[in-house]
Amino acid sequence: MILVRAVWSRIDKFLAAILLTVAFAAVLPARGHAAEAVGWLTDAAIVLLFFLHGAKLSPQDSLLGARHWRLHATVFLSTFALFPLLGISAHFLAPDFLPGPLWAGVILLTALPSTVQASVVFTSVAGGNVPAAMFSATASSLLGVFLTPLIAGFLLSRHGLDISAHSIVAILVQLLLPFVAGQLLRPWIGAYLTRHPRAIKSVDYGSILLIVYMAFSRGVVDGIWHQIDAGDLFRVALLDVALLAAVMTILIFASRQLGFSRADEITIVFCGSKKSLVNGIPIATLLFTGHVGLVVIPLMLFHQIQLMVCASLARYYAARRIAASEPHAGLSVTPV
């Protein structure tokens, strides 16, 4: 029992809930009229999700670190340029490494914005520049509403996976308009959302789980599990690890070459290497049909990998900070 609890404590609960939802969809997928109802609920969930993100976002908090433009430029270039460049380079070098829908998922993953909460939390734990992290992560999330559909549409169309202009317009309307509406209504509902963070978190997670159920139900009905095997999953995970390792290595090297402080380096590494599951699944749902279940697999795996890697890296940075502040104990500090 103690061993089970120890293992469970190290598992990301949100990812575990997603995996359970996938299993439920595999056993009891939505079909016929039920699938239509789930589709309508999913659309409503996406609208609600981005409305609440707009309503709970505090411009004052995120603007505290806005003046550090070199740091933010580095993060944005990593998120929307370096990642896509690595993704399309991998596809060019090994087009047969993954099936088409999984490659589409990898390329979509590279175009996604950074996370907000995880980036700020890991930056804080590691001793980084938290105000700058708040601005970079928030601005990345905002820019992603515009840039992700455009970047993904361009890259995927260049690699034989056409996305219509109608799909891109639809995603901008369904994500951007609710976000703007939330910002406009923030003076009236922002205080309530601040007082009830658990309710907002429940809506976030519940919306994503509903989207996952819809996506994988459709995939099961269309025979998703006949299109992927354990080897494909292993190769996706391997590619995700390689992408994350390459980006982190480049960011650490670039931060030091550009003369950033240790605190700024931490912020750049954590904000510039994350990809948002919360934004990614709704975007995939709107951009793709039929094989959306396969498309989100690279993102689901990357989500868990980035959490585990960044948790370890944050502890490492924190241990080095403690060692630097206690020089006599420096040699005895071992990162966990």
Secondary structure as UniProt FT lines:
FT   HELIX           2..9
FT   HELIX           13..27
FT   HELIX           32..56
FT   HELIX           59..62
FT   HELIX           63..65
FT   TURN            66..67
FT   HELIX           69..77
FT   HELIX           78..82
FT   HELIX           83..93
FT   TURN            95..96
FT   HELIX           100..111
FT   HELIX           117..126
FT   HELIX           130..157
FT   TURN            158..160
FT   HELIX           165..195
FT   HELIX           197..221
FT   TURN            222..223
FT   HELIX           224..226
FT   HELIX           230..257
FT   TURN            258..259
FT   HELIX           262..272
FT   HELIX           277..287
FT   HELIX           292..295
FT   HELIX           297..325
FT   HELIX           327..332
//
